[in-house]
Amino acid sequence: MAQSPVKRHLVKLLETAKTRGVPEDIQTQIQTCIDCANALDDYCDTITSPSSEAMKNLITETETHPWKQAHDEGKTQWMVSSRMLSGALEGTFLKTLAGMSNAKRVLEVGLFTGCGALAMAEALPADGKVVTCELSEYVGDVARKLVDQSPHGKKIDIMIGPAAESIQQLATEGQQFDMVFIDANKEGYIDYYKIIMDNDMLTPRGTILIDNALHGGQAYLPKDKLQLDESRIAQSHVMREFNDYVYNDNRVNQVMVPIRDGVMMIRRKEAFEGEA
Ligand SMILES: C[S@@+](CC[C@H](N)C(=O)[O-])C[C@H]1O[C@@H](n2cnc3c(N)ncnc32)[C@H](O)[C@@H]1O
């Protein structure tokens, strides 16, 4: 997960303060700010209901999986890391939303090891379904083994391949979903969103959730405030463009929820407003 830009700047400030010999009491105050930011995250994690045993196991297995070795052996095309996990807090958030909305059919774009997929599956009725898209066959196999350790794993269908193709296939089949969670390659988000909305894949009262909608500050900070390396700066406009695209789409209303790296919740306009 991208670190919050405030925390990133504070860590950098503390390093500078130490190297410049800034008085100890000021260094201590900067450290206190970092501790406060960490304490908020820790508190949100600890006061949230504990995850299922299968979910705890999935998270531990993901954190200890030999991803580097898999990459060195050519099993993954890019370096995968446990930082890609949505995690226990966001998983419980997704599970709560799936339950609250009485969702029966969920589409996930970007499976990784199955944290989000399993969390949402845990809230669905026995005949509910999570259809989830993953580019990497190796990662998909790891996820299959992990989610199948849960009795809810049978509700999860994995589609391997580029997500745009998988979603297009589902659109051609006329499939609709009550909840969609988009959490894959950021530069694909506009395409995924368009395929879903233009093909009427969202049920009338359905919700689309966009993960990393704040993108570590890249959605709202100017480039000179980001402290990112050149390659990431070049991509820093992607999430801002996506958010603007949704803002200007008059079919929907949306709300930005600043949980973790930001989750944007999008609903059809007709579903957003109640009756007077
Ligand atoms: C941030 S992770 C997903 C995390 C997951 N949703 C969770 O809850 O833990 C993003 C995943 O999207 C996959 N991905 C990246 N580009 C993709 C594409 N074009 N099509 C399908 N999956 C893609 C990556 O392989 C990775 O596993």
The ligand as a Gaussian input file, in Angstrom:
#p B3LYP/6-31G(d) Opt

LIG

0 1
 C       -3.213000      -4.635000      -5.595000
 S       -3.265000      -6.262000      -6.171000
 C       -4.894000      -6.783000      -5.763000
 C       -5.120000      -6.966000      -4.294000
 C       -6.379000      -7.746000      -3.964000
 N       -7.559000      -7.139000      -4.531000
 C       -6.544000      -7.893000      -2.465000
 O       -7.632000      -7.635000      -1.964000
 O       -5.568000      -8.260000      -1.793000
 C       -3.395000      -6.072000      -7.912000
 C       -3.471000      -7.380000      -8.677000
 O       -3.874000      -7.053000     -10.014000
 C       -3.180000      -7.898000     -10.895000
 N       -3.160000      -7.240000     -12.218000
 C       -2.319000      -6.268000     -12.652000
 N       -2.615000      -5.940000     -13.915000
 C       -3.661000      -6.702000     -14.294000
 C       -4.409000      -6.827000     -15.496000
 N       -4.139000      -6.091000     -16.564000
 N       -5.398000      -7.731000     -15.533000
 C       -5.694000      -8.493000     -14.443000
 N       -5.020000      -8.414000     -13.281000
 C       -4.013000      -7.531000     -13.207000
 C       -1.806000      -8.061000     -10.275000
 O       -1.181000      -9.242000     -10.763000
 C       -2.147000      -8.115000      -8.794000
 O       -2.279000      -9.447000      -8.356000

